[in-house]
Amino acid sequence: MSGSLWLKPPTTVTPLPAIPRPRGEKHAAGEAAPGPAAGEAAPGPAAGEAAAGASPPGVAPALDGDGLAVDPIDELAARLDDFVALAVHPDEIAALLESDGMTDDHIRLTYGRADSFALAEDLYARVERRHTAPEAPPAGPWHSELAGCLLRGLVFALPGLAYVLAAPLLAGEHGRFGLPGGTIPLLAGAVTGWVWNQALSHRAYTWLGLGDRPAAARALLTGAPAGALAGAAVAFAVAAPGELPAALFAAGQSLYLAAATVLLVLGRERALLLALLPLAGAVPAFRWDLPDLLRGGLLLASLTAAVVFAALVLRPGVRRGVAGRGGPPRAASLPYGLFGLGSGLLVLHAGIGDTLVSGAGAVVALTLSMGPAEWLLHRFRGESLTRLRTLSTAREFRRAVAGTLVLCLGGYLTVLVGLTLTAVLAWPGAPWPTLPRLVTLLLIGTVLWLGLLLQAFGAVASAAAVCLVAAAAQTVEPAAGPAATGGAAALLAVLTCVLLVRPTAHRA
């Protein structure tokens, strides 16, 4: 038997409440309900019903095949099997019993347990857990296809052909800080554009995450022209006498960055690729000299196409949105701009090589690698969510996530090495990278990928601070570049492991 038995009814006779029954269950034909005792009011219909497995006073208990009385708790467990198997704590079962009107007096009389909590614990122990596996998350921004990421990497790198076309037009007489003439306005305009457009992209993506595409278009409609003007103003401000052509090219560069930001944020990568096709005319310029008129025409054609496509996709932003709706705070986008500044400066330092060709090859490799890097970020996120659904202990999850992190980072660095060697083979006269420069390039790649990973998980302030410190140290003392980049990579690796091995970091 399942516990102490009531050998005689309680001295106080009170009608028992209804015992939980499945919906629609009726007494079998011919089953008699107990009548009221002498001097007792007849109970209502609910009090007259008997639970499956429970034997009210005056009704013979159910017997099994051997003629033995069936344990009423076993019968109750069989009836509530589906619910009890899904419960994660006995209190859930106790709440169900109490909600169906099962009192402690009735539990003591029928099941021999002190109260609903004791009965719930017994039921919980008798029924095996059968929790249903969570459904896989629907495809979303984290589940991008490899082809789309490679396309983005391509449109990141193709604008580099514009510098090949414009090189004869930008040649200055005297450079500053040991750099070719016209370099300072170009770098100043590019860095300004990176900072502004990173912050603008975050704000527009926030609107998209809220499901308001017109608001995202309005943010780009006002922010992109402002960023283009800021980049052009900085380029003209730092231009020295004789660097006016470089400043004009930097202004066009700022306008292109603004248009490209609009197209990329709104998912128009193919339109941007189409706008960049005229730059393919720079391929013959690697071996032959092209007329200046043709060079300028190809540059203007590509810039005009990018601006026209951006204006077309911004048409929804012209319409006003819902009046009075507040947007995301602008201060929240500032860390993303600072991360763009730090990472951009690190890439520029990678481009200052022993020769101009070797430095350009490193920049091309880093830029092209951003496509595979984005895909590997998606893969890390997807694998982590899978482990979150399939593993049952925090220790197993930590080990699985750490292994996935190592594989994804190793895959990105392998791709970066392959792209670097490909650039050396494809670029006429490019020297093979020395081992120290290759190690420095891999450290910069590690910093960029881990920084993007932390940014994707909301830890952008930490990533921005580390990148800014490393870039500042390398700017002040170029010889300390490998040490600064290595320290930044190690620090970001520690931050990533501390943050991303926690299951709560991966919950949507």
PyMOL commands that set and color helices and strands:
alter all, ss='L'
color gray80, all
select helices_A, chain A and resi 45-48+72-79+81-86+90-99+104-111+116-126+146-157+160-170+183-209+213-238+244-265+269-282+284-286+292-313+315-318+330-351+356-368+370-390+394-426+435-456+460-476+478-500+503-506
alter helices_A, ss='H'
color red, helices_A
deselect
rebuild
show_as cartoon
